[in-house]
Amino acid sequence: MIAPSSFGTVVRFGGVSSRVRLRPIIFVAVVSVLILSLAAVAVTLGEYPISLQQILAAIGGTGSDAVLRIVTEGRLPRIVLAVIAGAALGLSGALFQSVTRNPLGSPDIIGFTSGSFTGALVVILVVGGNYLMTAAGALVGGLITALVVYGLSYRRGGVHGYRLIVVGIAASFFLQAVNGWLIIRADLNTAIAAASWGSGSFSLVGWREDAIVGAVIAVSIPALVWAGRRLTVLEVGDDTAVALGVGPERTRVVALLAGVALVAVVTAAVGPVAFIALAAPQIAKRMTGSPTIALIPAAVTAALLTLGSDIVAQRLLAPAQLPVGIVTVVVGGAYLVALLISQARKA
C-alpha cells in the first residue's frame, strides 16, 4: 500500500512501513537519463565526427575497425572518466558541506584540492614519479592539508564549520603560492605541461585512470554509507547527535578522510577541476527539496555538470581544446557570486 504524507510517501508491505521521498528518486532518474544522452552525443564529437550508426556498426563487427579504436581507446575512456570523476567530486563536496554545515564548505574552497595538487606536483616536478606515484602524492598532499586544517580549526568542544572554512581558505592561498613556486622552478617544458594539467583536463586520459578513480570510489562506498546517515543527524547539531548515539568528531574525521581520498584521486587523474564540488551538492539540494545534503543526488548532478563542461571545453574553440577547468571556473564563478549574494540577503 502507498499513502501520501507531508514528509514523503509512506510505503507499507504487511506490517512494515517505510517513508520514501519520491522527488529525489525522480530527480536522480531524470539526471541519469540526461547523462546517458550527453554521453551519446559526446561519443560522436571530436576531430573526426562519427555517427551513432557508424559506432553501432563497428561494435557489431560490420563497421570500420578505425572507428572502433577511436571510440574505445579515445572517446569512451574520456566520457567515463568525466562521469565518475564528476561523481567523486560531487560526493566529496557533499561530505565537506555536511561537515561544515556551510554551502562554501567545498574542497576547492578550503584548500584540500590545492593540497592534493601540491602533493602531485612534488612527485611530478621533484621526484619525477609515474602515475601511481603521482596519485599517491596527491593523496598524501590532501591528507596532510586536511590534518593541518583540522588541527588548526580544532578547539575545545570540537571543530566548527565556520572556523574550518576560514582556516581552509588561508591554507588554500598558501598552497596556491607553493604550487606556483614549484612550477616556476621547473624546466620550461615540464612547467608548461604542469601548468596546463593544473587547469584540469580530460584530453590525455585512458582506461587506467578510469579504473583507478572507479576503484577509489568503490573502496570509499562503505565509509560513505556509514557517514551519510550520521552526517544527516549531525546537521541538526552536535548535542542532538550525541543524544542519538552519533559521535560528532569520529563522523567528521571519517567523512573528511573519504572526501580527501575522492578529490585526491581525481586531482591525480586530471588535475584540479574547480567548483564542481562546490555547486553540485547545493543544486541537488534545491532541486530535490531536501533539508540536508544528499550524496547520490549530489553525485549525479556533479557527473552531469562535469560531462557537460567537458563537451563545451572540446567544442567551444574546436579544433583547439580548452582545459575543462577553465569552463568550470567560469560557470562556478558565476554560481559562487550568486551564492554569496543569496547568503548576504539572508544575513
Secondary structure, DSSP 8 states (H G I E B T S, - for coil): -EEEETTEEEEEETTEEEEE-HHHHHHHHHHHHHHHHHHHHHTT-SSS---HHHHHHHHTTSS-HHHHHIIIIIIHHHHHHHHHHHHHHHHHHHHHHHHHTSTT--TTTTTHHHHHHHHHHIIIIII---HHHHHHHHHHHHHHHHHHHHHHHEETTEE-HHHHHHHHHHHHHHHHHHHHHHHHHS-HHHHHHHHHHTT---TT--HHHHHHHHHHHHHHHHHHHHHHHHHHHHTT-HHHHHHTT--HHHHHHHHHHHHHHHHHHHHHHH----SHHHHHHHHHHHHHT-SS--HHHHHHHHHHHHHHHHHHHHHTTTTS---HHHHHHHHHHHHHHHHHHHHHHH-
